[in-house]
Amino acid sequence: MRDLPPEPPAQESGAEAATPPAIWTGRATNRVQWLLAAGGAACIALGIELAVDSTWTSGIAPLLMSVIGCVAAGLLVIYGTLAFVHVAVKVDDDSLEVRCGHIGLPRRRIPLGDVVGADFAPRVTPRQWGGWGYRWRPEKGTAVVVRRGEGVVLRLGDGRVFTVTVDDAEAAVRVIRARLRLLSTSKPAEA
């Protein structure tokens, strides 16, 4: 992981540079996953083909198991791939939210009050995490990896780490750090 250089104080850079945007959004996409989804559709088609055109000579139980197996495998592959074709990341005043796929599931919302640091990772690969998707590795933490490339690494107050691949991750880290500075300066005022 590479740390971004420290930002100058707000007085030196102006009020506009110190104020992060109201909402930062970013995405990452992996079009290769569509090929895997096509494989899942082929499994479903095979299950339907077996159900419709089978001669039923081997008995109903083996045929039923084959049909159900093909359709179930196809549905799992389609959901597993389409859920991670892209990821959308949103940073607002109080949280970072990650939504996967076209329906936004799985979803993860991390309150910025739980974040102690944010780092830029110039190269996150599926190989590091054991594949694409929502991943957990005991020694590394949790990650949402939809493609190889840059990512954001959040260090949480409870010692856990969360990584997400997203385009323009450096900008996301700058926004998160600015929000964390704003949160840290507002806490003493509230006490």
N, C-alpha and C positions, 0 to 999 in steps of 0.2 A: 504494500500500500504506500502511496505517496501522499505526504501531507502537502496541502496547499500553503503557499507562503502566507505569513500573517498579514492581515489587512491593516491599513493605516487607521488610526483613530478617527472617529466621526468628525472631529473638529478640523482635521487636515484635509479630509476628502469631501467635505460638504455634506449637507443634510440628506440630499438625494441619494448619494452613494451609500450612506449608512442605513437607509430605510429599505428593507427588502420589499419585493413586490407583494401585493396582497395575497396572491395565490401563484405558486409556481407549479407548472405541470410539465411532465415529460413522458415519453413513451419509448419502448424498445419492441422491435418486431423480429420474428424469425419465420420467414416464408418457407423454409425447408420443412417445417412442421406440417404444412399442407400435404406433402407427399405421404407422411405417416397417416394423416387423416384419410387419404385416399385408400391406404391399405386397410384401415378400419372399415371403410365403406365396402371394400371388396369382401371382407369377412362377413358382413351383414348380407351382401348379395349372395354369397355362397350358402349361407344359412337359409335364405329364402328359396334359392334354387333347389336345395335339398328337400325342403318341405313341399315344394310344388311339383317337381318332376321326378321324385323318387319312385322306384318301382315297389317299394315296401317289402322286398324279398328277405331282408335280414331281420325283420321284426320291428315292432313299434318302439321298443325301449332304446335300441341303439340309434335309430333314426331320430327320435326325440332328443336324445342326448347330443347328437351331432348338431341338430338345428339350434337348440338352445345354446350350446357351446359356441357355435359360430356367431350367432347374433349377440350374445353377451360379450364375447371377446371384441367383436367389432364396435359395440357401443362404448366399451371401456377405452379402446384405443382412440376412438373419435373424441370422446370427452377429454381424455388425457392429453391429446395433442391440441385440440381446439382451445382448451382452457389455457394453454401456454403458448399460443401463437403470438400474443403480444401482452405487454404489461403496461399499465398506466399508473404513473406516480403523481401524487398531488401533495404539495406542502402548503399548508395554510398557517394561520396564526398559532394554532395550538397542536397540530398533529401532522404526521406523514401518513398518507394512505396509499396502499398498493392494491390495485385491482387487476386481476388476471383474466384474459380471454374476453370474449364478446359479451358475456353476461356478468362479468365482474366477480366471478367466483373462482378460486378462493380469494378472499379479501383479508387484508391485514391493516389495522389502524394502530399506529404507535403514537401516543401522546408525546409531544416534545419535552414535557416535564420529566419524562422517564429517560431522556437521551442525555448522556454526559459528553458525547463527542461524535463528530462525523468526519469521515476520511474519504478521500477519493482513491478508488482502486482502478488503475489504468487498464488492467487486464484480468477479467473474471472469465473463467472458462467452465463449460459443463464438466470437463474432466476433473477439475478441482472439487466439484461438488457431487460427482457420481451421476451426472446426467442433467437433462433439462427438467424444469418444473420447480415445484416447491420442495426444497431439500432441507434436511437436517443432518448435521454431522457433529458428534459430541465435541470434537476438538476445535471446530470452526464456528458453530452456531447454526443459524437458520438463514436460508437464502431463497430468493426467487430468481431463477436463471432462465431466461428465454433465448439468450444468444451469447456468443462470445463477444467480449468487449468491455468497455468501461462500466463502472458501477459505483454505487454509494454504499459505504460501510458505516453502520450506526453502532456505536458502543452504548449499551443501555446501563442504567444505574445498578441493576441487579447482576451485572457481570456478563450478561448474554450479548451476543453480537448478531446483527441482522444485516444481510447484504442483498442488494437488488441491482440487477443490470438495467440501466436506463441511459438513453442518449443524453448528452450534455450533462454528465454526472458532476463535472466540476462546478457548474452553475448551481446545481441542486445542493452541493456541499456548502457553497458560499451562502446560499439562502438559509440553509439549516443553521449554519454557524451564526449568521446575523440574528436569526430568531432566538437562538440559545443565549446570545448576548443580551437581547432585549428582555428575555425571561429572567436572566440573572440580575439585571439592573432593576427590574420591577419588583422582585421578591423583597428586597429590604424595605422598599417604600410601603409595601402592604403590611409589614410586621409592626 
